[in-house]
Amino acid sequence: MDPLLVITNSGAGTADDETLAAALRVLREKCSVEVTATADPGELDSALHRAGGRRIVVAGGDGSMHAVVAALYRRNDLEDAVLGLLPLGTGNDFARTNHIPLDVEEAARVILEGTPRPMDLIVDEVGEIVVNNVHAGAGAQASRRGARWKDRLHQIGVGKVNLGKLGYPIGALQAAVQPPFIRVRVEADGEVLVDLDEPILMVAVGNGADVGGGTALTPGADPGDGKVDVMVSRSVGPLARVAYAAALVAGRHTKRDDVIYQRATTVSVSGEQFWCSADGEIYGPERHRTWRIQPSAYRLVVPGP
């Protein structure tokens, strides 16, 4: 087994030392392992520069995975990269999408025994990347509110057995009551899904299925199929908003008549100002963004032959 470089995010606040140690014991039975903690992009870049030919293991959640993939992309080192993932975040949505066990000892065994699978990547026109999911409108508002609830609820429980994963559903319910309606033009592979004359609740572009700790925002998304899933919610009426939020939590929102759901390789959103949530990171305000899929951008070790 090739030596491993395990990268942790010392600022994430969710990586329990004892849990990580249990995973490292499994890995060290089969190979040499170095662990490095990074707190900012400079430290992460230095760690990747020292990686050499070692396989990189991300110890963290979706934000940590985003940070490592983005750094490798900027360095032009992503194409040849084979990554492993120890799900030490609160949500671990990208791990769920790829059937990586949330038990870190089992996830460590996947790193040792699993199969590298090509992973697609979402890239926008300014070179920013999305590993899992990007959304605008009420979804971004839910992420902002959900992050606050996640921090509060993470304190209720012990270690990873806590209520932090309820943050996004609570944020989604709050956003449904007083949502930031947006008027934008959404195009998927050149087809107009909705135009400026119709306000929408939110739009999501998914490479992975889940957000917020298991909420299936784009449930059909597969990060290895060369497509993104596009979901547009037109649930703008008071009752429709609440019904949409309830259906979202239950995983039935794509069956609603006021929801558009399809697949594409390029998605453009333009119009009035909107905020985005990409892999849990909020940015904006924006007036135009175009996301395209980059197939087989890197490989991730997943379960299976």
Summary of the structure (lengths in Angstrom):
residues: 305
radius of gyration: 18.9
end to end distance: 16.3
largest distance: 60.6
contacts: 1111
relative contact order: 0.17
helix: 31%
strand: 36%
